Amino acid sequence: IEAEADYFGLEIARKPDAQISTDKRLADQNLSETDPHPLVEWYFYDHPAIMKRVAMSENWKKQNHRRNL
C-alpha cells in the first residue's frame, strides 16, 4: 500500500528528484538501514526500504521523462 502511495505522489507532484532527496534525507536523519535484508524488511518495516523507494522514483523518472518536458 505504501509503495502505491509513493507512486501516486509521483504521478501528482511529478517531482521524482524531490522524492529521492527527501527519502535519502529521512534515512540519514533516522539512521535507518537503507537496504535491509528482505526478511527484515518484510517482518519489521511498514514502508518499503529507502533504496526501494529511491529506485522506484528513479524508474518513474526514466519512464516519464518525455511527459515531464
C-alpha positions as CSV (number, residue, x, y, z in Angstrom):
1,I,0.0,0.0,0.0
2,E,2.8,2.4,0.8
3,A,4.5,1.8,-2.5
4,E,1.2,2.7,-4.2
5,A,1.1,5.9,-2.2
6,D,4.6,6.8,-3.3
7,Y,3.7,6.1,-6.9
8,F,0.5,8.2,-6.6
9,G,2.6,11.1,-5.2
10,L,5.0,10.9,-8.1
11,E,2.1,11.0,-10.5
12,I,0.5,14.0,-8.9
13,A,3.6,16.1,-8.0
14,R,5.8,14.9,-10.9
15,K,9.0,15.7,-8.9
16,P,11.0,12.5,-8.6
17,D,14.2,14.3,-7.6
18,A,12.4,15.9,-4.7
19,Q,11.1,12.5,-3.6
20,I,14.6,10.9,-3.9
21,S,16.2,13.7,-1.9
22,T,13.5,13.5,0.8
23,D,13.9,9.7,1.1
24,K,17.7,10.0,1.4
25,R,17.4,12.8,3.9
26,L,14.9,10.9,6.1
27,A,17.2,7.9,6.0
28,D,20.1,10.0,7.2
29,Q,18.1,11.7,10.0
30,N,16.5,8.4,11.2
31,L,19.7,6.4,10.9
32,S,17.6,3.7,9.3
33,E,19.1,1.0,7.2
34,T,18.7,1.9,3.6
35,D,18.8,-1.6,2.2
36,P,17.9,-4.2,4.8
37,H,17.7,-8.0,4.2
38,P,14.4,-8.8,2.6
39,L,13.2,-10.9,5.6
40,V,14.0,-8.0,7.9
41,E,12.1,-5.6,5.7
42,W,9.1,-7.9,5.4
43,Y,8.9,-8.5,9.1
44,F,9.7,-5.2,10.6
45,Y,9.0,-2.5,8.0
46,D,5.7,-0.9,7.3
47,H,7.1,1.0,4.4
48,P,9.4,-0.1,1.6
49,A,13.1,0.2,2.3
50,I,14.6,3.6,1.3
51,M,16.6,2.1,-1.6
52,K,13.5,0.5,-3.0
53,R,11.7,3.9,-2.8
54,V,14.6,5.7,-4.4
55,A,14.8,3.0,-7.2
56,M,11.0,3.4,-7.8
57,S,11.4,7.2,-8.1
58,E,14.3,6.8,-10.4
59,N,12.4,4.3,-12.6
60,W,9.4,6.6,-12.7
61,K,11.7,9.4,-13.8
62,K,13.1,7.4,-16.6
63,Q,9.7,6.1,-17.8
64,N,8.1,9.6,-17.6
65,H,11.0,11.7,-18.9
66,R,9.2,12.8,-22.1
67,R,6.0,13.6,-20.2
68,N,7.9,15.8,-17.9
69,L,9.3,18.0,-20.7
